[in-house]
């Protein structure tokens, strides 16, 4: 099974929504540098993933749950 690159998935969704890194950094109450660091992550804290899912109105957890074995 290949690794999930969650940061790139989040970055792609942000771009698909035509929103800026500045917009996301304001929503997360952090600076742009931290947002770029998120984009480079291969794993992420679940609380942060929940916040990002709510902010971007996208279930990023599905990237993981879709890979659960039956």
PyMOL Python script that loads the backbone (N, CA, C, O; Angstrom):
from pymol import cmd

cmd.read_pdbstr("""\
ATOM      1  N   UNK A   1       0.837  -1.178   0.000  1.00  0.00           N
ATOM      2  CA  UNK A   1       0.000   0.000   0.000  1.00  0.00           C
ATOM      3  C   UNK A   1       0.886   1.246   0.000  1.00  0.00           C
ATOM      4  O   UNK A   1       1.825   1.337   0.791  1.00  0.00           O
ATOM      5  N   UNK A   2       0.599   2.192  -0.866  1.00  0.00           N
ATOM      6  CA  UNK A   2       1.408   3.415  -0.929  1.00  0.00           C
ATOM      7  C   UNK A   2       1.041   4.363   0.207  1.00  0.00           C
ATOM      8  O   UNK A   2      -0.056   4.317   0.763  1.00  0.00           O
ATOM      9  N   UNK A   3       1.999   5.220   0.528  1.00  0.00           N
ATOM     10  CA  UNK A   3       1.817   6.160   1.626  1.00  0.00           C
ATOM     11  C   UNK A   3       0.883   7.292   1.213  1.00  0.00           C
ATOM     12  O   UNK A   3       0.906   7.741   0.067  1.00  0.00           O
ATOM     13  N   UNK A   4       0.063   7.748   2.156  1.00  0.00           N
ATOM     14  CA  UNK A   4      -0.807   8.896   1.926  1.00  0.00           C
ATOM     15  C   UNK A   4       0.005  10.151   2.211  1.00  0.00           C
ATOM     16  O   UNK A   4       0.586  10.274   3.289  1.00  0.00           O
ATOM     17  N   UNK A   5       0.054  11.078   1.271  1.00  0.00           N
ATOM     18  CA  UNK A   5       0.759  12.332   1.453  1.00  0.00           C
ATOM     19  C   UNK A   5      -0.294  13.398   1.757  1.00  0.00           C
ATOM     20  O   UNK A   5      -0.695  14.173   0.889  1.00  0.00           O
ATOM     21  N   UNK A   6      -0.725  13.408   3.014  1.00  0.00           N
ATOM     22  CA  UNK A   6      -1.872  14.227   3.422  1.00  0.00           C
ATOM     23  C   UNK A   6      -1.660  15.718   3.164  1.00  0.00           C
ATOM     24  O   UNK A   6      -2.606  16.429   2.827  1.00  0.00           O
ATOM     25  N   UNK A   7      -0.443  16.186   3.319  1.00  0.00           N
ATOM     26  CA  UNK A   7      -0.177  17.609   3.086  1.00  0.00           C
ATOM     27  C   UNK A   7      -0.490  18.022   1.665  1.00  0.00           C
ATOM     28  O   UNK A   7      -1.059  19.087   1.429  1.00  0.00           O
ATOM     29  N   UNK A   8      -0.118  17.179   0.723  1.00  0.00           N
ATOM     30  CA  UNK A   8      -0.386  17.485  -0.688  1.00  0.00           C
ATOM     31  C   UNK A   8      -1.887  17.413  -0.993  1.00  0.00           C
ATOM     32  O   UNK A   8      -2.393  18.170  -1.821  1.00  0.00           O
ATOM     33  N   UNK A   9      -2.585  16.509  -0.325  1.00  0.00           N
ATOM     34  CA  UNK A   9      -4.038  16.407  -0.510  1.00  0.00           C
ATOM     35  C   UNK A   9      -4.712  17.687  -0.014  1.00  0.00           C
ATOM     36  O   UNK A   9      -5.624  18.205  -0.658  1.00  0.00           O
ATOM     37  N   UNK A  10      -4.263  18.185   1.119  1.00  0.00           N
ATOM     38  CA  UNK A  10      -4.820  19.428   1.681  1.00  0.00           C
ATOM     39  C   UNK A  10      -4.495  20.600   0.756  1.00  0.00           C
ATOM     40  O   UNK A  10      -5.360  21.427   0.467  1.00  0.00           O
ATOM     41  N   UNK A  11      -3.254  20.668   0.296  1.00  0.00           N
ATOM     42  CA  UNK A  11      -2.852  21.751  -0.609  1.00  0.00           C
ATOM     43  C   UNK A  11      -3.677  21.728  -1.889  1.00  0.00           C
ATOM     44  O   UNK A  11      -4.124  22.771  -2.368  1.00  0.00           O
ATOM     45  N   UNK A  12      -3.875  20.539  -2.437  1.00  0.00           N
ATOM     46  CA  UNK A  12      -4.653  20.393  -3.669  1.00  0.00           C
ATOM     47  C   UNK A  12      -6.095  20.868  -3.464  1.00  0.00           C
ATOM     48  O   UNK A  12      -6.656  21.540  -4.331  1.00  0.00           O
ATOM     49  N   UNK A  13      -6.693  20.523  -2.328  1.00  0.00           N
ATOM     50  CA  UNK A  13      -8.065  20.953  -2.048  1.00  0.00           C
ATOM     51  C   UNK A  13      -8.141  22.469  -1.908  1.00  0.00           C
ATOM     52  O   UNK A  13      -9.078  23.095  -2.403  1.00  0.00           O
ATOM     53  N   UNK A  14      -7.165  23.051  -1.241  1.00  0.00           N
ATOM     54  CA  UNK A  14      -7.121  24.513  -1.104  1.00  0.00           C
ATOM     55  C   UNK A  14      -7.069  25.170  -2.477  1.00  0.00           C
ATOM     56  O   UNK A  14      -7.786  26.137  -2.732  1.00  0.00           O
ATOM     57  N   UNK A  15      -6.227  24.651  -3.358  1.00  0.00           N
ATOM     58  CA  UNK A  15      -6.102  25.196  -4.725  1.00  0.00           C
ATOM     59  C   UNK A  15      -7.402  24.979  -5.519  1.00  0.00           C
ATOM     60  O   UNK A  15      -7.835  25.861  -6.261  1.00  0.00           O
ATOM     61  N   UNK A  16      -8.018  23.801  -5.355  1.00  0.00           N
ATOM     62  CA  UNK A  16      -9.284  23.530  -6.057  1.00  0.00           C
ATOM     63  C   UNK A  16     -10.372  24.509  -5.650  1.00  0.00           C
ATOM     64  O   UNK A  16     -11.236  24.863  -6.452  1.00  0.00           O
ATOM     65  N   UNK A  17     -10.322  24.942  -4.399  1.00  0.00           N
ATOM     66  CA  UNK A  17     -11.299  25.915  -3.908  1.00  0.00           C
ATOM     67  C   UNK A  17     -10.900  27.352  -4.241  1.00  0.00           C
ATOM     68  O   UNK A  17     -11.612  28.300  -3.909  1.00  0.00           O
ATOM     69  N   UNK A  18      -9.756  27.495  -4.900  1.00  0.00           N
ATOM     70  CA  UNK A  18      -9.229  28.802  -5.292  1.00  0.00           C
ATOM     71  C   UNK A  18      -9.085  29.733  -4.090  1.00  0.00           C
ATOM     72  O   UNK A  18      -9.388  30.924  -4.156  1.00  0.00           O
ATOM     73  N   UNK A  19      -8.614  29.148  -2.992  1.00  0.00           N
ATOM     74  CA  UNK A  19      -8.353  29.923  -1.780  1.00  0.00           C
ATOM     75  C   UNK A  19      -6.844  30.046  -1.608  1.00  0.00           C
ATOM     76  O   UNK A  19      -6.074  29.236  -2.126  1.00  0.00           O
ATOM     77  N   UNK A  20      -6.441  31.075  -0.871  1.00  0.00           N
ATOM     78  CA  UNK A  20      -5.017  31.355  -0.725  1.00  0.00           C
ATOM     79  C   UNK A  20      -4.453  30.778   0.573  1.00  0.00           C
ATOM     80  O   UNK A  20      -5.189  30.434   1.497  1.00  0.00           O
ATOM     81  N   UNK A  21      -3.141  30.684   0.609  1.00  0.00           N
ATOM     82  CA  UNK A  21      -2.446  30.264   1.818  1.00  0.00           C
ATOM     83  C   UNK A  21      -2.700  31.275   2.930  1.00  0.00           C
ATOM     84  O   UNK A  21      -2.842  30.896   4.093  1.00  0.00           O
ATOM     85  N   UNK A  22      -2.758  32.547   2.584  1.00  0.00           N
ATOM     86  CA  UNK A  22      -3.050  33.599   3.571  1.00  0.00           C
ATOM     87  C   UNK A  22      -4.428  33.376   4.182  1.00  0.00           C
ATOM     88  O   UNK A  22      -4.600  33.494   5.396  1.00  0.00           O
ATOM     89  N   UNK A  23      -5.407  33.056   3.345  1.00  0.00           N
ATOM     90  CA  UNK A  23      -6.766  32.795   3.842  1.00  0.00           C
ATOM     91  C   UNK A  23      -6.748  31.649   4.840  1.00  0.00           C
ATOM     92  O   UNK A  23      -7.331  31.753   5.919  1.00  0.00           O
ATOM     93  N   UNK A  24      -6.074  30.548   4.482  1.00  0.00           N
ATOM     94  CA  UNK A  24      -6.029  29.384   5.365  1.00  0.00           C
ATOM     95  C   UNK A  24      -5.266  29.700   6.649  1.00  0.00           C
ATOM     96  O   UNK A  24      -5.668  29.271   7.730  1.00  0.00           O
ATOM     97  N   UNK A  25      -4.189  30.431   6.540  1.00  0.00           N
ATOM     98  CA  UNK A  25      -3.427  30.772   7.746  1.00  0.00           C
ATOM     99  C   UNK A  25      -4.264  31.613   8.704  1.00  0.00           C
ATOM    100  O   UNK A  25      -4.150  31.465   9.920  1.00  0.00           O
ATOM    101  N   UNK A  26      -5.095  32.484   8.169  1.00  0.00           N
ATOM    102  CA  UNK A  26      -5.992  33.280   9.029  1.00  0.00           C
ATOM    103  C   UNK A  26      -7.027  32.389   9.707  1.00  0.00           C
ATOM    104  O   UNK A  26      -7.317  32.558  10.891  1.00  0.00           O
ATOM    105  N   UNK A  27      -7.576  31.452   8.966  1.00  0.00           N
ATOM    106  CA  UNK A  27      -8.569  30.533   9.523  1.00  0.00           C
ATOM    107  C   UNK A  27      -7.962  29.651  10.618  1.00  0.00           C
ATOM    108  O   UNK A  27      -8.626  29.330  11.604  1.00  0.00           O
ATOM    109  N   UNK A  28      -6.696  29.264  10.435  1.00  0.00           N
ATOM    110  CA  UNK A  28      -6.009  28.419  11.407  1.00  0.00           C
ATOM    111  C   UNK A  28      -5.364  29.238  12.526  1.00  0.00           C
ATOM    112  O   UNK A  28      -4.883  28.693  13.519  1.00  0.00           O
ATOM    113  N   UNK A  29      -5.366  30.555  12.341  1.00  0.00           N
ATOM    114  CA  UNK A  29      -4.752  31.460  13.315  1.00  0.00           C
ATOM    115  C   UNK A  29      -3.256  31.157  13.477  1.00  0.00           C
ATOM    116  O   UNK A  29      -2.744  31.029  14.588  1.00  0.00           O
ATOM    117  N   UNK A  30      -2.583  31.049  12.340  1.00  0.00           N
ATOM    118  CA  UNK A  30      -1.141  30.804  12.338  1.00  0.00           C
ATOM    119  C   UNK A  30      -0.529  31.591  11.183  1.00  0.00           C
ATOM    120  O   UNK A  30      -1.246  32.274  10.452  1.00  0.00           O
ATOM    121  N   UNK A  31       0.783  31.502  11.013  1.00  0.00           N
ATOM    122  CA  UNK A  31       1.399  32.224   9.898  1.00  0.00           C
ATOM    123  C   UNK A  31       1.515  31.327   8.661  1.00  0.00           C
ATOM    124  O   UNK A  31       1.347  30.109   8.734  1.00  0.00           O
ATOM    125  N   UNK A  32       1.803  31.959   7.543  1.00  0.00           N
ATOM    126  CA  UNK A  32       1.863  31.231   6.266  1.00  0.00           C
ATOM    127  C   UNK A  32       2.899  30.125   6.279  1.00  0.00           C
ATOM    128  O   UNK A  32       2.700  29.070   5.677  1.00  0.00           O
ATOM    129  N   UNK A  33       4.014  30.368   6.972  1.00  0.00           N
ATOM    130  CA  UNK A  33       5.077  29.365   7.041  1.00  0.00           C
ATOM    131  C   UNK A  33       4.544  28.048   7.587  1.00  0.00           C
ATOM    132  O   UNK A  33       4.904  26.981   7.088  1.00  0.00           O
ATOM    133  N   UNK A  34       3.690  28.109   8.606  1.00  0.00           N
ATOM    134  CA  UNK A  34       3.116  26.889   9.182  1.00  0.00           C
ATOM    135  C   UNK A  34       2.212  26.170   8.191  1.00  0.00           C
ATOM    136  O   UNK A  34       2.169  24.940   8.169  1.00  0.00           O
ATOM    137  N   UNK A  35       1.495  26.923   7.378  1.00  0.00           N
ATOM    138  CA  UNK A  35       0.633  26.302   6.362  1.00  0.00           C
ATOM    139  C   UNK A  35       1.493  25.561   5.343  1.00  0.00           C
ATOM    140  O   UNK A  35       1.164  24.441   4.951  1.00  0.00           O
ATOM    141  N   UNK A  36       2.588  26.176   4.913  1.00  0.00           N
ATOM    142  CA  UNK A  36       3.479  25.497   3.968  1.00  0.00           C
ATOM    143  C   UNK A  36       4.088  24.247   4.589  1.00  0.00           C
ATOM    144  O   UNK A  36       4.315  23.256   3.895  1.00  0.00           O
ATOM    145  N   UNK A  37       4.353  24.288   5.886  1.00  0.00           N
ATOM    146  CA  UNK A  37       4.868  23.103   6.585  1.00  0.00           C
ATOM    147  C   UNK A  37       3.824  21.989   6.582  1.00  0.00           C
ATOM    148  O   UNK A  37       4.169  20.817   6.436  1.00  0.00           O
ATOM    149  N   UNK A  38       2.547  22.349   6.742  1.00  0.00           N
ATOM    150  CA  UNK A  38       1.463  21.354   6.680  1.00  0.00           C
ATOM    151  C   UNK A  38       1.462  20.684   5.306  1.00  0.00           C
ATOM    152  O   UNK A  38       1.293  19.469   5.205  1.00  0.00           O
ATOM    153  N   UNK A  39       1.651  21.477   4.251  1.00  0.00           N
ATOM    154  CA  UNK A  39       1.645  20.939   2.887  1.00  0.00           C
ATOM    155  C   UNK A  39       2.750  19.904   2.673  1.00  0.00           C
ATOM    156  O   UNK A  39       2.634  19.054   1.790  1.00  0.00           O
ATOM    157  N   UNK A  40       3.799  19.965   3.452  1.00  0.00           N
ATOM    158  CA  UNK A  40       4.928  19.042   3.286  1.00  0.00           C
ATOM    159  C   UNK A  40       4.849  17.821   4.193  1.00  0.00           C
ATOM    160  O   UNK A  40       5.768  17.003   4.210  1.00  0.00           O
ATOM    161  N   UNK A  41       3.771  17.693   4.939  1.00  0.00           N
ATOM    162  CA  UNK A  41       3.648  16.571   5.875  1.00  0.00           C
ATOM    163  C   UNK A  41       3.119  15.312   5.204  1.00  0.00           C
ATOM    164  O   UNK A  41       2.296  15.350   4.289  1.00  0.00           O
ATOM    165  N   UNK A  42       3.642  14.178   5.713  1.00  0.00           N
ATOM    166  CA  UNK A  42       3.098  12.894   5.266  1.00  0.00           C
ATOM    167  C   UNK A  42       2.130  12.348   6.319  1.00  0.00           C
ATOM    168  O   UNK A  42       1.372  11.418   6.045  1.00  0.00           O
ATOM    169  N   UNK A  43       2.159  12.925   7.515  1.00  0.00           N
ATOM    170  CA  UNK A  43       1.196  12.545   8.557  1.00  0.00           C
ATOM    171  C   UNK A  43       0.790  13.814   9.296  1.00  0.00           C
ATOM    172  O   UNK A  43       1.460  14.843   9.207  1.00  0.00           O
ATOM    173  N   UNK A  44      -0.320  13.723  10.027  1.00  0.00           N
ATOM    174  CA  UNK A  44      -0.865  14.931  10.650  1.00  0.00           C
ATOM    175  C   UNK A  44      -1.654  14.554  11.903  1.00  0.00           C
ATOM    176  O   UNK A  44      -2.253  13.482  11.973  1.00  0.00           O
ATOM    177  N   UNK A  45      -1.645  15.435  12.871  1.00  0.00           N
ATOM    178  CA  UNK A  45      -2.412  15.254  14.098  1.00  0.00           C
ATOM    179  C   UNK A  45      -3.911  15.247  13.767  1.00  0.00           C
ATOM    180  O   UNK A  45      -4.368  16.045  12.949  1.00  0.00           O
ATOM    181  N   UNK A  46      -4.657  14.369  14.388  1.00  0.00           N
ATOM    182  CA  UNK A  46      -6.088  14.243  14.063  1.00  0.00           C
ATOM    183  C   UNK A  46      -6.875  15.508  14.394  1.00  0.00           C
ATOM    184  O   UNK A  46      -7.816  15.848  13.677  1.00  0.00           O
ATOM    185  N   UNK A  47      -6.511  16.207  15.460  1.00  0.00           N
ATOM    186  CA  UNK A  47      -7.219  17.448  15.805  1.00  0.00           C
ATOM    187  C   UNK A  47      -7.023  18.501  14.719  1.00  0.00           C
ATOM    188  O   UNK A  47      -7.968  19.196  14.345  1.00  0.00           O
ATOM    189  N   UNK A  48      -5.806  18.619  14.218  1.00  0.00           N
ATOM    190  CA  UNK A  48      -5.535  19.562  13.130  1.00  0.00           C
ATOM    191  C   UNK A  48      -6.249  19.122  11.860  1.00  0.00           C
ATOM    192  O   UNK A  48      -6.776  19.955  11.123  1.00  0.00           O
ATOM    193  N   UNK A  49      -6.269  17.828  11.602  1.00  0.00           N
ATOM    194  CA  UNK A  49      -6.967  17.329  10.417  1.00  0.00           C
ATOM    195  C   UNK A  49      -8.460  17.621  10.504  1.00  0.00           C
ATOM    196  O   UNK A  49      -9.089  17.943   9.496  1.00  0.00           O
ATOM    197  N   UNK A  50      -9.027  17.512  11.692  1.00  0.00           N
ATOM    198  CA  UNK A  50     -10.441  17.852  11.891  1.00  0.00           C
ATOM    199  C   UNK A  50     -10.679  19.332  11.633  1.00  0.00           C
ATOM    200  O   UNK A  50     -11.644  19.699  10.962  1.00  0.00           O
ATOM    201  N   UNK A  51      -9.810  20.179  12.158  1.00  0.00           N
ATOM    202  CA  UNK A  51      -9.940  21.624  11.929  1.00  0.00           C
ATOM    203  C   UNK A  51      -9.875  21.937  10.433  1.00  0.00           C
ATOM    204  O   UNK A  51     -10.691  22.702   9.918  1.00  0.00           O
ATOM    205  N   UNK A  52      -8.911  21.348   9.748  1.00  0.00           N
ATOM    206  CA  UNK A  52      -8.773  21.581   8.315  1.00  0.00           C
ATOM    207  C   UNK A  52      -9.988  21.064   7.542  1.00  0.00           C
ATOM    208  O   UNK A  52     -10.444  21.698   6.591  1.00  0.00           O
ATOM    209  N   UNK A  53     -10.502  19.917   7.957  1.00  0.00           N
ATOM    210  CA  UNK A  53     -11.701  19.362   7.316  1.00  0.00           C
ATOM    211  C   UNK A  53     -12.876  20.319   7.456  1.00  0.00           C
ATOM    212  O   UNK A  53     -13.622  20.532   6.500  1.00  0.00           O
ATOM    213  N   UNK A  54     -13.041  20.891   8.633  1.00  0.00           N
ATOM    214  CA  UNK A  54     -14.139  21.833   8.866  1.00  0.00           C
ATOM    215  C   UNK A  54     -13.933  23.147   8.119  1.00  0.00           C
ATOM    216  O   UNK A  54     -14.875  23.679   7.532  1.00  0.00           O
ATOM    217  N   UNK A  55     -12.733  23.665   8.137  1.00  0.00           N
ATOM    218  CA  UNK A  55     -12.446  24.925   7.453  1.00  0.00           C
ATOM    219  C   UNK A  55     -12.657  24.799   5.955  1.00  0.00           C
ATOM    220  O   UNK A  55     -13.267  25.668   5.331  1.00  0.00           O
ATOM    221  N   UNK A  56     -12.154  23.720   5.383  1.00  0.00           N
ATOM    222  CA  UNK A  56     -12.245  23.534   3.931  1.00  0.00           C
ATOM    223  C   UNK A  56     -13.488  22.743   3.514  1.00  0.00           C
ATOM    224  O   UNK A  56     -13.714  22.502   2.328  1.00  0.00           O
ATOM    225  N   UNK A  57     -14.282  22.347   4.497  1.00  0.00           N
ATOM    226  CA  UNK A  57     -15.511  21.589   4.230  1.00  0.00           C
ATOM    227  C   UNK A  57     -15.227  20.374   3.334  1.00  0.00           C
ATOM    228  O   UNK A  57     -15.896  20.130   2.330  1.00  0.00           O
ATOM    229  N   UNK A  58     -14.196  19.625   3.757  1.00  0.00           N
ATOM    230  CA  UNK A  58     -13.748  18.446   3.014  1.00  0.00           C
ATOM    231  C   UNK A  58     -13.326  17.388   4.026  1.00  0.00           C
ATOM    232  O   UNK A  58     -12.555  17.682   4.940  1.00  0.00           O
ATOM    233  N   UNK A  59     -13.813  16.178   3.878  1.00  0.00           N
ATOM    234  CA  UNK A  59     -13.481  15.110   4.811  1.00  0.00           C
ATOM    235  C   UNK A  59     -12.130  14.492   4.452  1.00  0.00           C
ATOM    236  O   UNK A  59     -12.057  13.542   3.672  1.00  0.00           O
ATOM    237  N   UNK A  60     -11.066  15.041   5.028  1.00  0.00           N
ATOM    238  CA  UNK A  60      -9.737  14.520   4.759  1.00  0.00           C
ATOM    239  C   UNK A  60      -9.508  13.156   5.404  1.00  0.00           C
ATOM    240  O   UNK A  60      -8.590  12.434   5.018  1.00  0.00           O
ATOM    241  N   UNK A  61     -10.328  12.807   6.370  1.00  0.00           N
ATOM    242  CA  UNK A  61     -10.223  11.491   6.997  1.00  0.00           C
ATOM    243  C   UNK A  61     -10.545  10.379   6.003  1.00  0.00           C
ATOM    244  O   UNK A  61     -10.081   9.250   6.159  1.00  0.00           O
ATOM    245  N   UNK A  62     -11.335  10.698   4.985  1.00  0.00           N
ATOM    246  CA  UNK A  62     -11.706   9.701   3.977  1.00  0.00           C
ATOM    247  C   UNK A  62     -10.479   9.140   3.262  1.00  0.00           C
ATOM    248  O   UNK A  62     -10.486   8.002   2.794  1.00  0.00           O
ATOM    249  N   UNK A  63      -9.423   9.955   3.186  1.00  0.00           N
ATOM    250  CA  UNK A  63      -8.182   9.482   2.549  1.00  0.00           C
ATOM    251  C   UNK A  63      -7.641   8.261   3.284  1.00  0.00           C
ATOM    252  O   UNK A  63      -6.970   7.415   2.694  1.00  0.00           O
ATOM    253  N   UNK A  64      -7.943   8.180   4.584  1.00  0.00           N
ATOM    254  CA  UNK A  64      -7.489   7.060   5.402  1.00  0.00           C
ATOM    255  C   UNK A  64      -8.539   5.967   5.497  1.00  0.00           C
ATOM    256  O   UNK A  64      -8.223   4.787   5.341  1.00  0.00           O
ATOM    257  N   UNK A  65      -9.780   6.347   5.752  1.00  0.00           N
ATOM    258  CA  UNK A  65     -10.828   5.338   5.960  1.00  0.00           C
ATOM    259  C   UNK A  65     -11.125   4.553   4.692  1.00  0.00           C
ATOM    260  O   UNK A  65     -11.539   3.396   4.759  1.00  0.00           O
ATOM    261  N   UNK A  66     -10.918   5.172   3.542  1.00  0.00           N
ATOM    262  CA  UNK A  66     -11.122   4.460   2.274  1.00  0.00           C
ATOM    263  C   UNK A  66     -10.139   3.316   2.095  1.00  0.00           C
ATOM    264  O   UNK A  66     -10.335   2.441   1.251  1.00  0.00           O
ATOM    265  N   UNK A  67      -9.080   3.330   2.894  1.00  0.00           N
ATOM    266  CA  UNK A  67      -8.053   2.302   2.764  1.00  0.00           C
ATOM    267  C   UNK A  67      -8.138   1.223   3.831  1.00  0.00           C
ATOM    268  O   UNK A  67      -7.285   0.338   3.893  1.00  0.00           O
ATOM    269  N   UNK A  68      -9.167   1.294   4.675  1.00  0.00           N
ATOM    270  CA  UNK A  68      -9.347   0.259   5.696  1.00  0.00           C
ATOM    271  C   UNK A  68      -9.680  -1.070   5.040  1.00  0.00           C
ATOM    272  O   UNK A  68     -10.462  -1.130   4.092  1.00  0.00           O
ATOM    273  N   UNK A  69      -9.088  -2.113   5.547  1.00  0.00           N
ATOM    274  CA  UNK A  69      -9.371  -3.441   5.018  1.00  0.00           C
ATOM    275  C   UNK A  69     -10.681  -3.947   5.611  1.00  0.00           C
ATOM    276  O   UNK A  69     -10.964  -3.714   6.786  1.00  0.00           O
ATOM    277  N   UNK A  70     -11.482  -4.641   4.799  1.00  0.00           N
ATOM    278  CA  UNK A  70     -12.779  -5.139   5.294  1.00  0.00           C
ATOM    279  C   UNK A  70     -12.617  -6.218   6.357  1.00  0.00           C
ATOM    280  O   UNK A  70     -13.611  -6.734   6.869  1.00  0.00           O
TER     281      UNK A  70
END
""", "prot")
cmd.dss("prot")
cmd.show_as("cartoon", "prot")
cmd.util.cbc("prot")
cmd.orient("prot")
